[in-house]
Amino acid sequence: MAEVRQRGMIVAIELAANKARGEPYPWAERRGLTIYRHALTRGVLLRPIDNVVYFMPPYIITPRRSISWSRWRARASSGRRATDARVRGCTAGRG
């Protein structure tokens, strides 16, 4: 994972083969699509665009879901290394 960006409740996770050099994965590997499909099996809808995966909660989110979202954001912010490992795990063997 090269970078995590956020604007309001939209989160973008940029994937990179080499984070230090900012080297992207080859487009043919379609890493974002792999992560999208993996997330769907767990009931999470993401939007992959090249090597960037976006998460956008629905505009009609309930207050209860909004609290869950806030907790997820806090975990995501503090758990980047764990997220890196999960990304590597669900794309293992692809490059």
Buried (B, 14 or more C-beta within 10 A) or exposed (E): BBEBEEEEBEBBBBBBBEEEEEEBBEEEBBBBBBBBEBBEEEEEEBEBEBBBBBBBBEEEEEEEEEEEBEEBBEEBEEEEEEBEEBBEEBBEEEE
